[in-house]
């Protein structure tokens, strides 16, 4: 597989720190092939990786898992995880309980 990079914005790092403070250290970010938010990053507490998930990175000590069916779509990309306010909180992702929501972009690798 081609190189892949995962980075977080300052807002995402802050959201992750808030989630860690509320939930503890056993956190995992999962980029899946879901039905509702598609490839949005989800933060789970006490996540058990499925057979279709591959660990692609660690950010701030948190593993980042990607659905294997998406590996080719992410190859040669920089995944930028961001966070912003989400007063609706209609997601399974853990940070929504804090009024926040992770989002991401797939950009060409820098350089």
Beta strands, then each sheet from edge to edge (+ up, - down):
strand 1: 5-8
strand 2: 27-31
strand 3: 41-45
strand 4: 53-59
strand 5: 62-67
strand 6: 77-85
strand 7: 100-108
sheet 1: 1+ 6+ 7-
sheet 2: 3+ 2- 5- 4+
end
